[in-house]
Amino acid sequence: MTLIIIKFFHYIAIVFSGGVLVGGGVIQSFYTKANEIPNLLVSKILKFLGYIGLISLIILWITGILLSYIIYDGLSINSAFIIKIIAAGLLLGISILVNFHVYNASKKQIPPNKSIIKIATMSGRGLLVVVLICAAIAFN
């Protein structure tokens, strides 16, 4: 029963983090293409989505580590899993940095730096692809 509950929260976190990545990315790309700055309400929504994404990634880490120990007796599953863990760690780091950047920008009531957001978004998408490919290989 514990395994099912942990898997449930792991899958829910995957859905939320993926939704945030796609939804936030779409909103940001529309504003970037229009060369406009999001209004206050949209900025608050993007900030909220960032927090949801960060919380989802933390839940993914916690439940993923628990699942690894319950199912495989540790984190040394195979090399694809190790690469997945490294990419997921970088993704978590990017998410934390972006959340701090957006939080500080909103405190100062200035828009977040476009370059930082763009680089972080593209890096996050690339790392997500690496994580998903490595997960597919690791759990084959």
Salt bridges, closest charged atoms under 4 A:
none
